[in-house]
Amino acid sequence: MKAWILHGVGDIRYEDADMPQPKAGEVTVAVKAAGICGSDIPRIYETGAHIHPLVPGHEFAGQVMEVGEGADTKWKNKRVGIFPLIPCGNCTACQKRYYELCRSYSYLGSRRDGGFAEYAAVPEWNLIELPDSVSYEEAAMLEPMAVAVHAMRRAALSGTDTVAVCGLGTIGLLLVMFLLEDERINPLNILVIGNKDFQKQTAVKMGIPENHYCDGRCEDVRTWLMEHTCKRGVDVFFECVGKNETYAQAVDAMAPAGRIILTGNPYTDMGLKKETYWKILRNQLTIAGTWNSSFLHSEDDDWNYVLDRLAGKRILPKELITHRLALENLVDGLKIMSDKTEDYVKIMGVI
């Protein structure tokens, strides 16, 4: 088969590779679509992966072709999405079924071979069957959509909340998509903050009023949020950037007893000025982290929440796919994201 193989930092090659053979409890999936995640870029070009050589890619979907020993033969030929985190099953988090918080996990595309290939070996436990109404491209976006939903559900939103989303990359825009779909949230109570004209265009196309978009490059975010909330502040602030500046902006812009959901991976060490810390205390703010997504094989987990809305066409993530590339051209998408040469949201490899 053909695969993109990472041999070291910056050394990724499209080359022949052995077909993966499913071990006990695994299946072999013919990959049909694979999305590039922002986390793939530093892994490939800056830090390297946990092991080399490695096939990157953790956002993918496909069809089961082979079933290994002990895996249920019902999966043969099934169309599937794939939860990329492989929990150990033994740690405290796993015992509580917080698999996303596993302390000794493996991970497709970073700790073992993933989906930037024609075929991938996947544990049966990590499969989710796709309804006919869900395309492979949509299924390859299940993982980032579930991450966005996990953050949203951590906020315990109510119908009266005013919500701000700061940072309109893939996760931020998907979060906006799910907030707009949520019947509990008044769309006029959603405010978004970005730093690119393309982000504004995308948010407006999704249904955000133009005057509910703040360009952080040319406006003071706190002043803008206060003007749009009659000086009350926002009840929930999703920080999807991961910088000290936006973290402090979140604290500054909160209503009393507000909730800040830290969603963006940190760019650098994070610190707080004394005056910012005081505001957390004096406003009794709740600050919550969010990590990955819940996958429990049950209707109330994040993945099934997303799949239900996908199947019912209540959300349309395909609208966020800006580039479609054949597998052999996937490196072009990696370079676009690394060098920022073009506007993009989700770059999708299609096989």
Protein Blocks (a to p, Z undefined) as FASTA:
>chain_A
ZZdddfbghiacddddddddddehiacdddfbdcddfklmmmmmmnopfbdcddehjbdc
dddfbdcehiafklgopacdddfbdcehlammlmnopaklocbbcdehklmccfkbfbdc
ddfklpccddfklcfklmmmmmmmmmmmmmmmmnopafkbccddehjafklmmmmmmmmm
pmkbcfklpccddfbfklmmmmmmnopafklcccfklpcfklmmmmmnoonopfbdcdfk
opaklmmmmmmmpcehiacddfbdcfbdcdddfklmmmmmmnopacdddehjadehpakb
mklmmmmmmmnopacfklmpmbdcdfklmmmmmmmmmnopaccfbdcddZZ
